[in-house]
Amino acid sequence: MHDFVVVGAGPAGSRFSRRAANAGHDVLVLERGRVGTPLACSGHVSTDIWNFTPDGARDELLQNEVYGARFHVDGPGSADHPFYKKEVISNVIDRVGLDRTLARAAEDAGVDLRENHSVSGVEEHGEYVDVTANTPDGTETFRGKMVVGCDGPASRVRRELHLPEPDEKLQGVLGFTTEDDGGDFVDVHLTAPKFFAWRIPRGAEGVEYGLAAPPGESARELFDRFTADYGVEIGNFCAGMIPIGPAPRVTAHRGFLIGDAAAQTKPFTGGGILYGMTSADHAAETVDPDDPGTLADYERAWRRELKNEIRLGHWVRRAYSLPKPLQTVGLSAMEGEIGVHMDKPSSFFSTDHLRTLLKRTS
Ligand SMILES: Cc1cc2nc3c(=O)[nH]c(=O)nc-3n(C[C@H](O)[C@H](O)[C@H](O)COP(=O)(O)OP(=O)(O)OC[C@H]3O[C@@H](n4cnc5c(N)ncnc54)[C@H](O)[C@@H]3O)c2cc1C
C-alpha cells in the first residue's frame, strides 16, 4: 500500500509529491495525460517561484522579466496608469516546462509517476483508500493510506470525496502572436465583466493576449473583440477554468485537496501556481498518512498563511466592477512606484509600500 496516491501532476501535485518523498513516504502520482499538457495558463508569476524549483530551472524556464503593470480602464490605446518597481516584480515563464521540471524533481526524489492514468473513482475506507484509474491497459485500482486531489479546477477527487465546490469558476482564454516583445510591462484592461483582459510580453516567444470572465459571459467572444481592438491575429488559442474560493473545507477522512482543486488562488488575478505550491508544502509538513487527525493541521496551516491574502484579494477584485470614472480617479491617485508584493495584497499596508509612497510625495 502506498502512503499517498496523488492525483494530478501539475505544480501542486508535483511539489507535494517531491516534499512527501523527501520526508521518506512512498508516493504514487497518477496523471491523466502527459505532464504539462494541455497548456491553459500564462505562467506569469512572482520571482518567489524560484524558491520552489530545482537548481538551474530559472535558466531553462525564464522568458521575460516584468517590472510593472499598466492598468487601463478601457481597451487598447486608452490612457494607462502604470504601477511599477525599480527591481523585477515578476517573471514570465515556460509553464509546460515548469510542470515537467517539477515532475522530474519529484521523480528524482523517488516518486512513482504514471502518465496516461485518468482517475475515475475514489473510495474511502477506515484504514485505506482505493483509487481507480483508466490506464492504457484498462482499469486499475491503487490502494493508499491517503488520496491527494491535485487534479485542478474540475477536480474529480473533490467530487468523489463529496467536498464542496469552489464559490465561483471563471472561464479563462488566451492565445499568442509572434510579435517579438521583451517589454517591461504587462497591460491590464478592466474591460471584461468582473475581471480583466491582459497582454503579456513573452520575449522571443511572442506576446500573449488573454481574458477571464464569469460563467454566463462568452469569454471567447469578449476575447475576439479584445484582440481585434489590438489589431492582432491569434494562433494557439487555449482555454481553462479559474476557481475562486477559498473552499470552506478541503479535507475528508482519508483524502485532501491542494491547489486549484482546493481553490487556493488569488481572487484578483486568478493566479494559483504559488498559492498551490505554498499549500503543498504545508500539506507535506503536517499530514501523517497513518494519522487522519493530522488533516486538521493542514487545514489550519494553509488557511493561516493564505486566508487573509485571499480575503484582501476579493476586495481588490471588487474595484474591477466600479464605475469607470471612479476607477480612473482611483488609478490616477495611486499610480507610480509601489512597494507591493504581487502575491500578497496585505503588502499594500507594508512599511515597504508606505515608504515608497512617502518617497513619491517628498
Ligand atoms: C487562462 C489562465 C491563465 C492563468 N494564468 C496564470 C498565471 O499567469 N499565473 C498563475 O500563477 N496562475 C495562472 N493560472 C492558474 C494556474 O494555471 C493554476 O492555478 C495552476 O495550474 C494550479 O495548479 P494545480 O497543480 O493545482 O492544477 P493543474 O495545473 O490544473 O494540474 C492538475 C493536473 O491534474 C491532472 N488531472 C486532472 N484530472 C485528472 C484525473 N481525473 N486523473 C488524473 N489526473 C488528472 C491534469 O491533467 C493536470 O496535469 C491561469 C489559469 C488560466 C485558466
The ligand as an ORCA input file, in Angstrom:
! r2SCAN-3c Opt
* xyz 0 1
  C      -6.214     31.317    -18.737
  C      -5.472     31.068    -17.445
  C      -4.324     31.805    -17.160
  C      -3.647     31.594    -15.953
  N      -2.516     32.318    -15.700
  C      -1.851     32.148    -14.519
  C      -0.667     32.874    -14.240
  O      -0.200     33.668    -15.046
  N      -0.049     32.660    -13.030
  C      -0.547     31.775    -12.120
  O       0.020     31.639    -11.019
  N      -1.655     31.046    -12.387
  C      -2.316     31.210    -13.557
  N      -3.427     30.462    -13.826
  C      -3.873     29.495    -12.823
  C      -2.945     28.274    -12.813
  O      -2.929     27.698    -14.094
  C      -3.429     27.282    -11.773
  O      -3.632     27.937    -10.546
  C      -2.413     26.143    -11.566
  O      -2.219     25.447    -12.747
  C      -2.928     25.206    -10.490
  O      -2.032     24.133    -10.344
  P      -2.596     22.712     -9.877
  O      -1.414     21.824     -9.798
  O      -3.458     22.888     -8.705
  O      -3.587     22.260    -11.054
  P      -3.298     21.996    -12.581
  O      -2.132     22.768    -13.047
  O      -4.610     22.184    -13.267
  O      -2.887     20.472    -12.640
  C      -3.844     19.458    -12.472
  C      -3.290     18.184    -13.086
  O      -4.198     17.135    -12.793
  C      -4.411     16.370    -13.950
  N      -5.731     15.721    -13.820
  C      -6.943     16.306    -13.876
  N      -7.911     15.405    -13.704
  C      -7.294     14.209    -13.523
  C      -7.767     12.890    -13.314
  N      -9.086     12.599    -13.229
  N      -6.852     11.893    -13.189
  C      -5.514     12.144    -13.253
  N      -5.018     13.389    -13.461
  C      -5.899     14.404    -13.591
  C      -4.328     17.360    -15.097
  O      -4.032     16.725    -16.325
  C      -3.204     18.273    -14.614
  O      -1.939     17.821    -15.015
  C      -4.121     30.629    -15.029
  C      -5.263     29.875    -15.327
  C      -5.925     30.085    -16.525
  C      -7.141     29.261    -16.835
*
